């Protein structure tokens, strides 16, 4: 069962927080209201589709500082920054730090709703990609040294007889090991085995933040 999406609202102004929470609830989303960044960090659940709507200027940790803290800890949540003081330089800094949207508090309600919908959709996609990334890396991590060597040689286009010669094993043995390798990674063809190898390389070099950045660009 897919967990219900959550909209986290972080704002030290009770009135502004109430407005944002009411707006999110009107969209039939589960909403968690936090008076400051520390409260949010204590209750944030990384395994649930969610987005963060946070004020830029707050007592203690600002919205931008919160983004930086999340990024430094490897935690990712699509974030909407709202502010009563629109400044281009700050908006650019927020986007570069990882915010998906930067809005003024005076923005029309439908604009905020659109941003929340987009952020939650992005979160669901990220969780799906993260689950796939974890699955692929878990399988990759379970491969033995010989299996990794075969996978690497298949990925560069080597033929069975070339791989067998390079490894120093009979062709029949290589074919048996290759079949077991394909079963292990869930590949039904050489093309799928090559695709698996490519994904392993991509995922080993990426982080959760990279997934978010790539999704924002797409």
Steps between C-alpha positions, in 0.01 A plus 500: 500500500645837395532740799289815487696803377595755764536876471735636766445870576779677688441862603559677831206735434186322634265688269705435186543137603124463548429643153741257332373202700139585417589529132678162498212334684255639244687286248428194721865447595623390839670805650759536774552849642835593656587822679867480410757302303611292799145373554479399135833315508376299797184379327599474132441150359723434198303191395172683437419708189519857624582860428617783719353849498725723709535869570830651395543726804449338841643530847791262540553291189373670184331318214822516302702368795249216529554411135876498554465281809288248311745498211800450731332204670408336169126542558287611208152649494359722222485842661293810435644818647249774584595849608356839569819661373562408139866552415646369175836408650337298778266329253796395286687375807196299609461336160869414481482351850220268397163677522263402223297822521538846653175692564388819671252453784265727306494254209146393397386184683478307174869566436594353837268204436663441163844510661392248768354265237820518295721444805302197621507346153876553495530338844313188385727473198809542716392227741440263207845578360660461842334160545630392158845639580509307829385180324762525225784581741395218733517250213829647384642473850408132516702413187824312541833609351466268198143613438605864504779426255261324262249785530771755422622311194147445367431872543792595274376267226726199545381173348469183710813343354697823561381518861579133562852547360562818702380344825671171426205261527336259252231650276235264645585615853476863394160441341372335819628785718356757265157334513509497881608865498206595275259319731650674803456850358165423337622542141334302223741608227853627453356844428330501841822383664686790340223738609536370857874568490439856381247560776741369763764746384251788494358422844841447660597849391175671601345616827140569602568868436614414146169323440311811609711726280450275198125489561482878526671532163273250326 
